[in-house]
């Protein structure tokens, strides 16, 4: 091991010593602010916010449709898994297997009802809209979760501004340090490849 390699490894050890307590401190600040996960993501560009708000407004009726036709096949497997699982690891297996049975069953029942009421063309159009409606509803639900976290952080910023600024500053420092470590690691790998 050369001197440069030893100094690089020593520098990495010092960096780990700096990052470790920083992340621990950041994790202790989050619960005091009412958060269990780091939700203070960097601010997005204004265009992205406008696009998301437009998508939110336009997506609401599509979300309502997707949620209405996919509610039972989505909810019942989770309910069944919570009731039947004896161990924590059983939950995912039961939910997956119940979903594999529930979605085709409910979709075929719903499609047959639409076919009975509206005819074959309506039933085909409805059947093709089911997976797309479910996907839109799921994406919308994830987006509203992100919006909820942003609103919570905005409320934190208004009510406890000093703690929120401290969280953001800690996060910024940790992200910068991790980025420097990533660049150093990638540079060390490149040098090692060149030497071999």
C-alpha positions in Angstrom: 0.0 0.0 0.0 1.4 3.3 -1.1 1.5 6.6 0.8 -1.3 8.1 -1.3 -3.5 5.0 -0.8 -2.9 5.1 3.0 -3.7 8.8 3.2 -6.9 8.2 1.1 -8.0 5.5 3.5 -7.2 7.7 6.5 -9.2 10.5 4.9 -12.1 8.1 4.4 -12.0 7.1 8.1 -12.0 10.8 9.2 -14.9 11.4 6.8 -16.9 8.5 8.3 -16.2 9.9 11.8 -17.7 13.2 10.6 -20.7 11.7 8.7 -21.7 9.2 11.4 -22.4 11.7 14.2 -23.9 14.1 11.7 -26.5 11.6 10.6 -27.2 10.6 14.2 -27.7 14.2 15.2 -30.0 14.8 12.1 -32.0 11.7 13.1 -32.5 13.0 16.6 -33.7 16.4 15.3 -36.3 14.8 13.0 -38.5 13.4 15.8 -38.4 16.6 17.7 -39.8 18.3 14.6 -42.5 15.6 14.3 -40.9 13.6 11.5 -39.8 10.0 11.4 -38.1 10.1 8.0 -36.1 12.7 6.3 -38.8 14.5 4.3 -37.0 17.8 3.8 -36.0 17.2 0.2 -34.4 19.9 -1.8 -36.7 22.4 -3.3 -37.9 21.6 -6.8 -37.9 24.0 -9.7 -40.9 26.2 -10.1 -41.9 24.6 -13.4 -42.0 21.2 -11.8 -44.3 22.6 -9.0 -46.6 24.1 -11.6 -46.7 20.9 -13.6 -47.4 18.9 -10.5 -50.3 21.2 -9.5 -51.7 20.9 -13.0 -51.4 17.1 -12.8 -53.1 17.2 -9.4 -56.1 19.2 -10.7 -56.5 17.2 -13.9 -55.8 13.9 -12.2 -58.4 14.2 -9.5 -61.3 12.8 -11.6 -59.0 10.1 -13.0 -57.9 9.2 -9.4 -61.6 9.0 -8.3 -62.4 6.6 -11.2 -59.3 4.5 -10.6 -59.9 4.4 -6.8 -63.5 3.5 -7.2 -63.0 0.6 -9.6 -59.9 -0.7 -7.8 -60.8 -0.1 -4.2 -62.1 -3.6 -3.3 -59.3 -5.6 -5.1 -56.7 -3.3 -3.4 -58.2 -3.1 0.1 -59.5 -6.6 0.6 -56.1 -8.4 0.2 -54.6 -6.1 2.7 -57.4 -6.6 5.2 -57.2 -10.4 4.7 -53.5 -10.4 5.2 -53.7 -8.4 8.4 -56.3 -10.8 9.8 -54.6 -14.0 8.7 -50.9 -13.4 9.2 -49.4 -14.8 12.3 -45.9 -13.6 11.7 -44.6 -10.4 10.2 -43.2 -12.2 7.1 -46.6 -13.8 6.4 -48.3 -10.5 5.6 -46.6 -9.9 2.2 -47.1 -13.4 1.0 -50.8 -13.5 1.9 -51.4 -10.1 0.4 -49.6 -11.0 -2.8 -51.5 -14.3 -3.2 -54.8 -12.6 -2.3 -54.2 -9.8 -4.8 -53.3 -12.3 -7.6 -56.8 -13.8 -7.1 -58.7 -10.6 -6.2 -57.8 -8.3 -9.1 -58.9 -10.7 -11.9 -62.0 -11.8 -9.9 -63.2 -8.2 -9.2 -62.2 -6.9 -12.7 -64.1 -9.7 -14.4 -67.2 -9.1 -12.2 -67.1 -5.4 -12.8 -66.5 -5.9 -16.6 -69.4 -8.4 -16.8 -71.7 -5.9 -15.0 -70.7 -3.1 -17.5 -71.2 -5.6 -20.4 -74.6 -6.5 -19.1 -75.6 -2.9 -18.8 -73.9 -1.3 -21.8 -72.9 -4.0 -24.2 -69.7 -5.5 -25.5 -68.0 -2.3 -26.6 -68.5 -0.6 -23.3 -67.3 -3.7 -21.5 -64.1 -3.9 -23.6 -63.4 -0.2 -23.1 -64.1 -0.5 -19.4 -61.8 -3.6 -19.1 -59.0 -1.8 -20.9 -59.4 1.2 -18.6 -59.1 -0.8 -15.3 -55.3 -1.2 -15.2 -54.7 2.3 -16.4 -57.1 3.7 -13.8 -55.4 1.7 -11.1 -52.0 3.0 -12.2 -53.2 6.6 -12.2 -54.9 6.2 -8.8 -51.7 4.8 -7.3 -49.5 7.5 -8.8 -51.9 10.2 -7.6 -51.9 8.6 -4.1 -48.1 8.7 -4.0 -48.1 12.3 -5.2 -50.6 13.4 -2.5 -48.4 11.7 0.1 -45.4 13.8 -1.1 -47.6 16.9 -1.0 -48.7 16.0 2.5 -45.1 15.8 3.6 -44.3 19.1 2.0 -47.2 20.7 3.7 -46.1 19.3 7.1 -42.7 20.7 6.6 -44.2 24.0 5.5 -46.2 24.1 8.7 -43.0 23.2 10.7 -41.2 26.1 9.0 -44.0 28.4 10.0 -44.4 27.2 13.6 -40.8 26.3 14.5 -38.7 28.1 12.0 -35.4 27.7 13.9 -35.7 23.9 14.1 -36.7 23.6 10.4 -33.7 25.8 9.3 -31.4 23.6 11.5 -32.8 20.5 9.9 -32.3 21.9 6.4 -28.7 23.0 7.2 -27.9 19.6 8.7 -29.3 17.8 5.7 -27.5 20.1 3.3 -24.1 19.5 5.1 -24.7 15.7 5.2 -25.6 15.6 1.5 -22.6 17.6 0.5 -20.3 15.4 2.6 -21.8 12.2 1.1 -21.4 13.6 -2.3 -17.7 14.4 -1.7 -17.3 10.8 -0.4 -19.0 9.4 -3.5 -16.7 11.5 -5.8 -13.6 10.4 -3.8 -14.6 6.8 -3.9 -15.3 7.0 -7.7 -12.0 8.7 -8.2 -10.1 6.1 -6.2 -11.8 3.3 -8.2 -10.7 5.0 -11.4 -7.1 5.3 -10.2 -7.1 1.6 -9.2 -8.4 0.6 -12.6 -5.7 2.6 -14.3 -3.0 1.0 -12.1 -4.2 -2.5 -12.9 
